[in-house]
Amino acid sequence: MTNVTMLRSLRWQWFVVAMVVTGVTIAMLAKWLQYEFHDHLEEQQVAELTFQLDAVTANLPELAKSAPLDLPERVAERLADPRWRRPYSGWYWQVERLDRTDAVWSSRSLWDFRLAFPERADWGKGSPVLLRDLAGPDGQKLLALVRVVRWEEEAGQLWRVTVARDQAQLQAIDEEFRQELWTILAGVVVVLLAGGLVQWGLGVRPLRRLERALTAVERGEAHFVAGSYPTELASVVATFNALLRTLREQSETGRRQTGQLAHALKTPLAAILQIARQEAKQPWADEIVAQAELAHAHVRHYLALARAEASRGALGKRCDLAEVLERIVAAMTTIFAEKALQWSCDWPAHCQVVGDARDVTELLGNLLENAARHARARVGVRVVPEVVQGHSGWRIEIEDDGPGFEGAHESSGSMGACASVEAANASDASLLPQAGLGLHVAQTIVRALGGSIAWLGSERYGGARVSLFLPSRFVAESH
């Protein structure tokens, strides 16, 4: 599948959109959950540190007055957790007088390390201050809660009370949550995409049924799009069926009217010919016969054109070239039996083309009759598959060893624009036998079927060669 085809594919567009939307949604959800979890975890730790800070602060006035040197032991009695006493355990407290640099007391877990604080203007406002990434012992980064206490009895005496814990434990919990979160979200993505694929399959199933129904119409296996479809497609199918019905009715009306016209003109022309032949001795008899025969040829020509135009654009009509050619060659062999022509026929057992069998028979009948009439001894018919401008079909070559055409011309319908043979033949009737009426009919039928035709010379037989291309699938006429 090329890049352009992939971009135009609904499946590929849906997949890209689903991946982008799902990816963005999952990424935003993951970031939000991580932030909420980290914030909630930090709030829990701050709440716990606040409890510990209150415990240390509550004993500070009495202990500071009676025996400051015993403060670590007294506080340790109130804080029974052994982590306060184990060196570098990650849980620490420190009490210091801000007016004396030597008055510092701390938990045994700090050992000989002293916490250093940044300069802040809000130390003495009373509310605890939260510090992140405070430098701790052994390279630890601490989450610390600091409170400055003022002694009312002794003016100017400030105490700074600090409790802290190692953030590595919090980070480990945060990282574990992040890994579990992404594992869960990856599973959610798989489930969403799987569900989306199932939904896509259910959604495009009617489109696939519609595609098969349209293909059946195009191949002539069905006259209309059959089956029930969802509401979104039902109106489209109904409109398309109405269009098919209208086209079919117009085609049949055209055929019926051409048939009626043929019958209407057949009797008067036959009567004129009969009268002229009865009066053969009259000087005007030969002229009347010639004009009546020419009128009959013109009627046949334009009736064929009208019938071909009536079938233009009609869907659902296909025929097998092999069957048509077999019947025509058999008929031509019988008609031109006195010439004892050698027929060289080469075509596949089955070669389907777009068009009504009657139109294709009219087309190939005119071409093969022209070849057989002018051939001296040999006529060749060959059918090979070919692709023209992206449309697959069949190339039909009809050759003979007759005098050939005086010029090479090509006429085409939707397969491309070429010089029309009609004007050339009209100006020089010697190019085509019988004023070119049979080949004019062939040209118009080819145009109606969406193919192309060329009048060439035969290198193999030395006479005329007619090369035409008929598509195997319907080709919409471009304007």
C-alpha positions in Angstrom: 0.0 0.0 0.0 1.5 3.3 -1.1 1.6 6.3 1.2 -1.2 8.1 -0.7 -3.4 5.1 -0.6 -2.8 4.7 3.1 -3.7 8.4 3.8 -6.9 8.0 1.8 -7.8 4.8 3.7 -10.5 5.2 6.3 -9.0 2.4 8.3 -5.6 4.1 8.3 -7.1 7.5 9.2 -9.1 6.0 12.0 -6.0 4.2 13.3 -3.9 7.4 13.3 -6.6 9.5 14.9 -7.3 6.7 17.5 -3.6 6.4 18.3 -3.1 10.2 18.6 -6.2 10.7 20.7 -5.6 7.7 22.9 -1.9 8.6 23.3 -2.6 12.2 24.3 -5.4 11.2 26.6 -3.4 8.5 28.4 -0.4 10.8 28.7 -2.5 13.6 30.2 -4.2 11.1 32.5 -0.8 9.6 33.6 0.6 13.1 34.3 -2.4 14.1 36.3 -2.5 10.9 38.3 1.2 11.1 39.1 0.9 14.7 40.2 -2.2 13.9 42.4 -0.4 10.8 43.9 2.8 12.8 44.6 0.8 15.6 46.1 -1.3 13.3 48.2 1.8 11.4 49.4 3.5 14.6 50.3 0.5 15.8 52.2 0.5 12.6 54.3 4.2 13.1 55.0 3.7 16.7 56.0 0.8 15.6 58.3 3.1 13.1 59.9 5.9 15.6 60.2 3.5 18.1 61.8 2.5 15.6 64.4 6.2 14.9 65.2 7.0 18.6 65.2 4.2 19.2 67.7 5.5 16.5 69.9 9.0 18.0 70.0 7.6 21.6 70.4 5.2 20.6 73.2 8.1 19.5 75.4 10.4 22.3 74.6 9.5 25.0 77.2 9.8 22.8 80.2 12.8 20.9 79.0 14.6 24.0 77.9 14.2 25.6 81.3 15.1 22.6 83.5 17.8 20.8 81.7 18.6 21.7 78.1 21.4 19.2 77.9 18.9 16.4 78.6 16.6 17.6 75.8 17.6 14.7 73.3 16.8 12.1 76.0 13.6 13.7 77.1 12.3 14.1 73.5 13.4 10.5 72.7 11.2 9.3 75.5 8.2 11.0 73.9 9.2 9.9 70.3 9.4 6.1 70.7 10.2 5.3 67.1 13.7 3.7 67.0 14.5 5.5 63.7 15.0 8.7 65.7 17.9 7.0 67.5 19.5 5.0 64.6 22.3 7.0 62.9 21.4 8.3 59.4 18.1 6.4 59.5 16.4 9.1 57.5 14.3 10.5 60.4 15.7 13.5 62.2 14.9 16.4 64.5 16.9 19.4 65.6 16.3 22.2 68.1 18.5 25.3 68.2 18.5 28.8 69.8 18.8 31.4 67.1 20.6 33.8 69.4 23.3 31.3 70.4 25.2 29.3 67.8 26.4 26.7 70.4 22.9 25.9 71.7 21.9 23.1 69.3 20.2 19.8 70.2 19.4 17.0 67.8 18.2 13.4 67.5 20.8 10.7 67.8 20.0 9.7 64.2 21.7 12.9 63.0 24.8 11.8 64.9 27.4 14.6 64.5 25.7 16.3 61.5 24.1 19.7 61.8 21.2 20.8 59.6 21.9 24.1 57.8 19.1 26.3 56.7 18.7 28.9 54.0 18.1 32.5 54.9 14.3 33.2 54.9 12.3 36.2 56.0 9.3 34.2 57.2 11.0 32.1 59.9 9.4 34.0 62.7 5.8 34.2 61.5 4.7 31.2 63.6 3.4 28.9 60.9 5.6 25.9 60.1 7.7 26.2 57.0 8.1 23.3 54.6 11.5 22.8 53.0 12.2 20.4 50.2 15.6 19.0 49.3 17.2 20.2 52.5 20.8 18.8 52.7 21.0 16.0 55.2 23.7 13.5 56.4 25.2 11.0 54.0 24.1 13.1 50.9 20.4 12.7 51.7 17.8 15.1 50.5 15.4 15.9 53.3 11.7 17.0 53.5 11.8 19.2 56.5 9.1 21.1 58.6 10.5 24.0 60.5 8.9 26.1 63.2 10.3 29.1 65.1 9.1 29.4 68.7 9.4 32.7 70.7 9.7 32.5 74.5 7.3 35.1 75.9 9.1 35.1 79.3 12.4 35.9 77.9 12.1 38.6 75.3 14.2 38.1 72.1 14.8 34.4 72.8 13.9 32.3 69.6 14.0 28.6 69.2 13.9 26.8 65.8 12.4 23.4 65.9 12.9 21.1 62.9 11.8 17.6 62.0 12.8 16.0 58.7 12.8 12.8 56.8 14.7 11.4 53.8 12.9 12.0 50.5 14.5 8.9 48.9 11.8 6.8 50.5 9.1 9.0 49.1 10.8 9.0 45.7 10.9 5.2 45.8 7.2 5.0 46.6 6.5 7.5 43.8 8.6 5.6 41.3 6.9 2.3 42.2 3.5 3.9 41.7 4.6 5.4 38.3 5.7 2.0 37.1 2.5 0.3 38.1 0.5 3.2 36.7 2.1 2.9 33.3 1.7 -0.9 33.3 -2.0 -0.4 34.0 -2.4 2.4 31.4 -0.6 0.3 28.8 -3.2 -2.4 29.4 -6.0 0.2 29.1 -4.5 1.3 25.8 -4.5 -2.2 24.5 -8.1 -2.7 25.6 -9.2 0.6 24.1 -7.6 -0.1 20.8 -8.9 -3.7 20.7 -12.4 -2.3 21.5 -11.9 0.3 18.8 -10.9 -2.3 16.2 -14.0 -4.3 17.1 -16.1 -1.2 16.8 -14.4 -0.3 13.5 -15.1 -3.8 12.2 -18.8 -3.5 13.1 -19.0 0.0 11.7 -17.4 -0.8 8.3 -19.3 -4.1 7.8 -22.2 -2.3 6.1 -19.7 -0.4 3.9 -18.1 -3.7 2.8 -21.5 -5.2 2.1 -22.3 -2.1 0.0 -19.0 -2.4 -1.8 -19.8 -6.1 -2.7 -23.3 -5.1 -3.8 -22.0 -2.3 -6.1 -19.4 -4.7 -7.5 -22.2 -7.2 -8.3 -24.1 -4.4 -10.1 -21.0 -3.4 -12.0 -20.3 -7.0 -13.1 -23.9 -7.5 -14.2 -24.6 -10.0 -11.5 -27.4 -7.8 -10.0 -29.5 -5.0 -11.3 -29.8 -3.1 -8.0 -28.1 -2.8 -4.7 -29.8 -5.4 -2.5 -29.9 -5.8 1.3 -30.7 -3.8 4.4 -28.4 -1.1 5.6 -28.1 1.3 8.6 -30.1 4.5 8.5 -27.0 6.5 7.5 -26.6 4.4 4.4 -30.2 3.5 3.6 -31.0 6.8 1.9 -27.8 6.6 -0.2 -28.6 3.1 -1.3 -32.2 4.1 -2.1 -31.0 7.1 -4.2 -28.5 5.0 -6.0 -31.1 2.3 -6.8 -33.4 5.0 -8.1 -30.7 6.3 -10.3 -30.0 2.8 -11.6 -33.7 2.3 -12.3 -33.8 5.5 -14.2 -30.8 4.7 -16.3 -32.1 1.2 -17.1 -35.5 2.6 -18.0 -33.9 5.3 -20.3 -31.7 2.6 -21.9 -34.7 0.4 -22.6 -36.7 3.3 -23.8 -34.0 4.2 -26.2 -33.8 0.7 -27.5 -37.5 0.4 -27.9 -37.8 3.7 -29.7 -34.9 2.8 -32.1 -36.6 -0.5 -32.8 -39.9 1.2 -33.5 -38.2 3.7 -35.8 -36.5 0.9 -37.7 -39.8 -0.9 -38.2 -41.4 2.4 -39.2 -38.8 3.1 -41.9 -38.3 -0.4 -43.1 -41.7 -0.7 -44.8 -41.5 2.6 -46.8 -38.0 1.9 -47.9 -38.8 -1.6 -49.0 -41.8 -0.2 -51.0 -39.7 2.4 -52.7 -37.1 -0.2 -53.7 -39.8 -2.5 -55.0 -41.4 0.2 -57.1 -38.0 1.3 -58.5 -37.1 -2.3 -59.4 -40.5 -2.8 -61.1 -39.8 0.3 -63.2 -36.3 -0.7 -64.0 -36.7 0.4 -67.6 -37.3 4.0 -66.5 -34.3 6.3 -66.6 -34.9 7.4 -63.0 -35.1 3.8 -61.6 -31.4 3.2 -61.0 -31.1 6.6 -59.2 -34.0 5.8 -57.0 -32.6 2.4 -56.1 -29.2 3.9 -55.3 -30.8 6.6 -53.1 -33.1 4.2 -51.3 -30.2 1.8 -50.6 -28.1 4.8 -49.3 -31.1 5.9 -47.1 -31.4 2.3 -45.8 -27.6 2.3 -44.9 -28.0 5.7 -43.2 -31.0 4.5 -41.2 -29.1 1.4 -40.1 -26.1 3.6 -39.1 -28.0 6.2 -37.1 -30.2 3.6 -35.4 -27.1 1.8 -34.2 -25.7 5.2 -33.0 -29.0 5.9 -31.1 -28.9 2.4 -29.5 -25.3 2.9 -28.5 -26.0 6.3 -27.0 -29.0 4.8 -25.1 -26.7 2.4 -23.3 -24.1 5.1 -22.5 -23.3 5.1 -18.8 -25.5 2.2 -17.9 -24.1 0.0 -15.1 -24.4 -3.7 -14.6 -23.9 -4.7 -18.3 -21.0 -7.1 -19.2 -20.5 -9.7 -21.8 -17.9 -12.3 -22.7 -15.8 -11.4 -25.7 -15.0 -15.1 -26.4 -18.6 -16.0 -26.9 -19.3 -13.0 -29.1 -16.3 -13.5 -31.3 -17.0 -17.2 -31.7 -20.5 -16.4 -33.0 -19.4 -13.6 -35.3 -16.5 -15.6 -36.8 -18.8 -18.5 -37.4 -21.3 -16.2 -39.2 -18.6 -14.5 -41.2 -17.2 -17.8 -42.3 -20.6 -18.8 -43.7 -21.3 -15.4 -45.3 -17.9 -15.2 -47.1 -17.6 -18.9 -47.7 -16.9 -18.3 -51.5 -13.7 -16.4 -50.5 -12.3 -19.4 -48.5 -10.7 -17.1 -46.0 -8.1 -18.3 -43.5 -9.1 -17.2 -40.0 -6.4 -16.9 -37.3 -8.2 -16.6 -34.0 -6.4 -16.2 -30.6 -8.3 -15.2 -27.5 -8.7 -16.4 -23.9 -11.6 -18.7 -22.9 -13.1 -16.0 -20.8 -12.6 -12.3 -21.3 -15.3 -10.1 -19.8 -15.8 -6.5 -20.9 -18.2 -3.7 -20.0 -21.2 -3.4 -22.3 -24.4 -5.0 -23.5 -23.8 -8.1 -25.6 -25.9 -6.6 -28.5 -23.7 -3.5 -28.6 -20.5 -5.5 -28.5 -21.9 -7.8 -31.2 -22.8 -4.8 -33.4 -19.3 -3.3 -32.8 -17.3 -6.5 -33.6 -19.6 -7.5 -36.3 -19.0 -4.3 -38.3 -15.3 -4.6 -37.8 -15.0 -8.3 -38.8 -17.4 -7.8 -41.7 -15.2 -5.0 -43.0 -12.1 -7.1 -42.6 -13.6 -10.1 -44.3 -15.1 -8.1 -47.2 -11.7 -6.5 -48.1 -9.4 -9.4 -47.2 -7.8 -11.4 -50.0 -7.1 -14.6 -48.2 -6.4 -14.0 -44.5 -8.1 -12.4 -41.4 -6.6 -12.4 -37.9 -8.3 -11.8 -34.6 -6.3 -11.6 -31.4 -7.4 -10.6 -27.8 -4.8 -9.8 -25.1 -5.2 -8.2 -21.6 -4.0 -4.7 -21.2 -4.0 -1.7 -18.8 -4.7 1.8 -20.2 -4.4 4.8 -17.9 -4.9 2.6 -14.9 -8.0 0.8 -16.3 -7.7 -2.9 -17.0 -9.3 -4.4 -20.1 -8.7 -6.2 -23.3 -6.9 -5.2 -26.5 -8.6 -6.5 -29.6 -6.6 -6.6 -32.9 -8.4 -7.3 -36.2 -6.1 -7.6 -39.2 -6.5 -8.5 -42.9 -4.4 -8.7 -46.1 -6.6 -6.4 -48.0 -5.8 -2.9 -49.5 -5.8 -1.3 -46.0 -6.6 2.2 -45.0 -5.0 5.2 -46.7 -4.3 6.9 -43.4 -3.9 6.1 -39.7 -6.4 7.5 -37.4 -7.4 7.0 -33.8 -10.6 7.8 -31.9 -11.2 7.3 -28.2 -13.7 7.9 -25.5 -12.7 8.2 -21.9 -9.3 6.5 -22.5 -7.9 9.8 -23.9 -8.5 12.5 -26.4 -7.3 11.8 -30.0 -8.1 13.1 -33.4 -11.6 12.0 -34.5 -11.8 9.6 -37.5 -15.3 10.7 -38.2 -14.4 14.0 -39.9 -11.6 12.3 -42.0 -14.0 9.6 -43.2 -16.8 12.0 -44.0 -14.5 14.0 -46.2 -12.9 11.0 -47.9 -15.3 8.1 -48.3 -12.7 6.0 -50.0 -11.0 5.5 -46.7 -13.8 3.3 -45.4 -16.1 1.1 -47.4 -19.8 1.9 -47.8 -19.1 5.5 -46.9 -17.6 4.3 -43.6 -21.0 3.8 -42.0 -20.1 0.4 -40.3 -16.9 1.8 -38.9 -18.6 5.0 -37.8 -21.0 2.8 -35.8 -18.1 0.9 -34.3 -16.4 4.2 -33.3 -19.5 5.5 -31.6 -20.1 2.2 -29.7 -16.5 2.1 -28.5 -16.9 5.7 -27.2 -20.1 4.7 -25.4 -18.3 1.7 -23.8 -15.5 3.9 -22.5 -12.8 2.4 -24.8 -10.6 3.6 -27.7 -10.1 2.5 -31.3 -7.4 3.0 -33.8 -7.3 2.5 -37.6 -3.7 1.3 -38.5 -1.8 -0.7 -41.0 -1.0 -4.4 -40.5 2.7 -5.3 -40.5 1.9 -9.0 -40.3 -0.6 -9.2 -43.2 0.2 -6.1 -45.1 -3.4 -4.8 -45.1 -5.6 -3.0 -42.5 -5.4 -3.4 -38.8 -8.1 -2.2 -36.4 -6.9 -2.0 -32.7 -9.5 -1.3 -30.0 -9.4 -1.4 -26.3 -12.5 -2.2 -24.2 -12.4 -1.9 -20.4 -13.3 -4.8 -18.2 -14.8 -2.5 -15.6 -17.1 0.6 -15.8 -15.2 3.8 -16.6 -17.0 7.0 -15.6 -17.0 9.5 -18.5 -15.1 12.7 -17.6 -16.1 16.1 -18.8 
